[in-house]
Amino acid sequence: MTSPTKVMTGSGAVTGTRAVTGRFAAPLVLALFMAAVLVPFASLLLAALQPAGAPLTGFALPDGLHLENFSRAWSAAGFGTLLRSSVVIALCVVPAAVVCATLAGYALATLDVPGRGRLYAYLLLGLSIPTEGTIIPLYYDLRAIGLTNTVPGLALAEIAAFMPFGVFWMRAHFSTMPRSLMEAARLDGASSWATLWRILLPNSRPAVTTLGVLYFVWSWNQFLLPLILIQDPARRTAPAGLGFFTGQFGVDVPLLAAATLIVIAPVVLVYLFFQRHFISGVLSGALKG
């Protein structure tokens, strides 16, 4: 017959083993995810520092810092114009999309909007429709009203494409906020607009910032819509210009790597700048969900 002391000792050993395993499992998983993100960037950076036209295999270390690849890529692709066009598009899309998604999410979550259930279901349907399935009719519709090959046309198309997720995100956020805040504001005579602006938005900064960062990344990385809706080379965005640059210099891997780093640099900088708010918003949404 097994003594209670042995049972307790065995149970304690199992608990200790699990504690040690859990202690090292989380850092190991995080290290694997970090490697999955950083290894491609390291490979890209090493390739960009190689001599122009050099054949590359694996993680070959460069024999020097060939920074001239960046200047050559900048001038050859005309990234000054391309980046300026991408910035203009992002500045048009992100604020307008965030404002529309916030207002719609607030209305669907807190106000007695007629048919809000059906309207919300209709918006969620947009999450299941791929952009590739709507790009052709969208092109003909915009062409009929003279908005192809224009910044407003592309901006409106991106805002519409981003709206379903934005409304879903902000509605979920406002639905989890304490009702006591809104009830107290109404008892004090605050209007719906004042409740949103003075009570809810100050407590929604992480959620709004996260949505804005996501919108910026999606707008900046958008490739298909600018490729179809913008034919003027002077108005192309950076990803679309990079696609044409790849067709011209596809065999020059160092030059192509330098051009790719130029295009993704703004996205990395924006994420690093808003990193704390972004992580806070994502964790807040996950915990509330």
Summary of the structure (lengths in Angstrom):
residues: 289
radius of gyration: 25.2
end to end distance: 48.9
largest distance: 88.4
contacts: 838
relative contact order: 0.13
helix: 80%
strand: 0%
